[in-house]
Amino acid sequence: MLAFGDGAGPIMEGEDDSDSSLLVRKARLSDAEPIYKIHLRSLGGVDRETLSWFEELLRLRSQNLKVLVAEKGGEVIGFSIAYRRKGKAYLDYMAVDPRERGKGVGSALLVAMEEMLAREGAEEVSLGVKKDNYGALQFYLNHGYAVKGVVLMLSSSSAEDHNLDGYSVSVVKGGLSSAKSRVMPTAWWSSVTEYVNRRVYRRLEDQYSLLLYRGSKLRGLAEFSPRKKMTVDYVAVSYHKPAEALSALVGALRAQARERGVEEITIPVDGSKGAMSKTLLSQGFKIKGIEFKLRKELPTPTPRKVF
Ligand SMILES: CC(C)(COP(=O)(O)OP(=O)(O)OC[C@H]1O[C@@H](n2cnc3c(N)ncnc32)[C@H](O)[C@@H]1OP(=O)(O)O)[C@@H](O)C(=O)NCCC(=O)NCCS
């Protein structure tokens, strides 16, 4: 039985009303802890999210952000997080409690999320899967997704030497939106996730912008949130000598990272951005992982009957 719910009401329910039936509903703030626990049992330690990150995410009221949970017997056993920007949606993260996998919970969450996104205007959903996560890869391919590209996860220790080569650096608290500059995302998902992520990190107050100058001219930008393992998704360099500016930017990021106790910096780069990956590899970055980019076109939703 399928039911469309508003607010925190059910989106999808199982056949019977017993305690063990499956319910998919919009997440509430009180779901942050169970979501975080499932995260720890799933990809914990790999990704950067903390309990406060999930809490801030659930506090955000944004049409662009969708968080669903699957509940059985009053217990949250799975969740799905997606972002939408106009016709494009990005499925950021989905996980089911390991004890409940293989029973259709993930499928129920995915179908409910896709239907919700389609009703709100999304024409396609994209997502990233780590290359050796064969279970998830098979799951998404079974659900009609196709591989559309790869992202290289390029990593470097912050202890590597750096050379600013005549550039100067300024670091400001807050994201690049406060630096009032246009940024070029390094990986395909950023243009969809950027809006929500920035708001979450701004509330967590651990976001910084790094601005790189040559004399008085702005030559590069990067946004970072210092964590032991830090991921930098937003980097931009000038058209003038871009490789030189990127090398200096990386040097400045390493110095900042080291000062703040960060051990490793990862920059996800679209496989198609040859010049950017070449420069980072020449600066001592190593390929630490590969993610597949998957995409599925959503069918146009059938209009809901109005009585
Ligand atoms: C991917 C995931 C959300 C699927 O949830 P689920 O409730 O197990 O999914 P369903 O029961 O609806 O579907 C199961 C199907 O998924 C695939 N699958 C998922 N995980 C699998 C695994 N570890 N090994 C093998 N197949 C797996 C299989 O095709 C399986 O079909 P089968 O039961 O006919 O073999 C869940 O496995 C999970 O939480 N994984 C860890 C987190 C993760 O990798 N998330 C995706 C990246 S964001």
The ligand as a Gaussian input file, in Angstrom:
#p B3LYP/6-31G(d) Opt

LIG

0 1
 C       22.829000      -0.495000      -0.226000
 C       21.802000      -0.712000       0.891000
 C       21.232000       0.656000       1.299000
 C       20.666000      -1.590000       0.362000
 O       19.703000      -1.776000       1.385000
 P       18.928000      -3.178000       1.566000
 O       17.835000      -2.970000       2.534000
 O       19.883000      -4.255000       1.853000
 O       18.341000      -3.355000       0.087000
 P       17.202000      -4.331000      -0.424000
 O       16.934000      -5.401000       0.575000
 O       16.060000      -3.523000      -0.869000
 O       17.885000      -4.923000      -1.713000
 C       18.898000      -5.876000      -1.568000
 C       19.662000      -5.967000      -2.862000
 O       20.736000      -5.022000      -2.852000
 C       21.956000      -5.617000      -3.281000
 N       22.855000      -5.591000      -2.133000
 C       22.873000      -4.612000      -1.226000
 N       23.868000      -4.801000      -0.343000
 C       24.481000      -5.929000      -0.690000
 C       25.592000      -6.619000      -0.169000
 N       26.261000      -6.185000       0.909000
 N       25.982000      -7.735000      -0.782000
 C       25.311000      -8.160000      -1.866000
 N       24.265000      -7.528000      -2.408000
 C       23.848000      -6.423000      -1.832000
 C       21.590000      -6.980000      -3.774000
 O       21.323000      -6.841000      -5.164000
 C       20.312000      -7.305000      -3.016000
 O       19.467000      -8.070000      -3.779000
 P       19.186000      -9.597000      -3.338000
 O       18.635000      -9.510000      -1.955000
 O       18.215000     -10.073000      -4.368000
 O       20.518000     -10.252000      -3.396000
 C       22.431000      -1.425000       2.109000
 O       23.076000      -2.583000       1.659000
 C       23.426000      -0.597000       2.914000
 O       23.061000       0.088000       3.862000
 N       24.729000      -0.645000       2.587000
 C       25.759000       0.066000       3.333000
 C       25.744000       1.551000       3.045000
 C       25.948000       1.814000       1.574000
 O       26.804000       1.231000       0.947000
 N       25.141000       2.741000       1.024000
 C       25.157000       3.054000      -0.400000
 C       26.129000       4.111000      -0.729000
 S       25.486000       5.716000      -0.354000

